[in-house]
Amino acid sequence: MTSVPTLREDKKLSFIPGEVPSLINPPSGCRFHPRCPYVMDICRREDPPMIDLKDGRKVACWLYH
């Protein structure tokens, strides 16, 4: 995951382009879809449910359905 920082000084921290969604008036569907490089039509319409991955992590993303 490129968003996880490392202790290496020679590596720059990556960021997600775009603006953070409004907490008062969030976008429809997945709240991350305006900034996601993998956005699909369903992301704009429906909020993805949380699912458990095999390694014990949880994810709420239509890419995993």
N, C-alpha and C positions, 0 to 999 in steps of 0.2 A: 504494500500500500504506500503510495507516494506521499500520503498526508501524515504518515508517522515520522516524527523527527528522529534523527540519528545523532550520535555524539561526534561525528566527523565534522571538523571545521571546514574542510574543503568542499563540502556538499551543501548547496543552497536548498532551503526549505521550499517545496513546491506549494502552490496555492491554487484555489479554484477560481477561475475568472468569473466576472459578473458580480451582481449585488446580492447580499444576503436577503432572503425572503422576509417579508413583513410578518411579525408575530401577531399583529392586530388583524391584518387582512391577508392571510396566507394564500398562495395560489391553489387552484383546484388540483386534485390528484396528489401525487407525490410532491412534497414540499421542496424537494431538491431538483425537480425536473427542469426549471429554468436554467440551471447551471450544469446539468449533467451531460457529459459527452456521449452517453449511451441512451439518451432519452428515446422512448417509443411512444406511440399514440396512447396506449393504455396508461402510461405514466401521467399524462395530462388529464385523464378522466378519473382514475381510481387510485386511492391510497393503498400501497401494497401492504399485505399482512406480514407480521413478523413470523419468521420460520427459524427452526433450529438447524444448523449445519452439522455435519458428521463430526467435526472437530470440537464441538462444544460452543462455538460462537453462534450468535443470532444475527439475522439480516432481514431488513425490510426493503426488498428491491425486486422488481418484476423480472430482472435478469435471472433470478434464481428459481423462477416458477416455470 
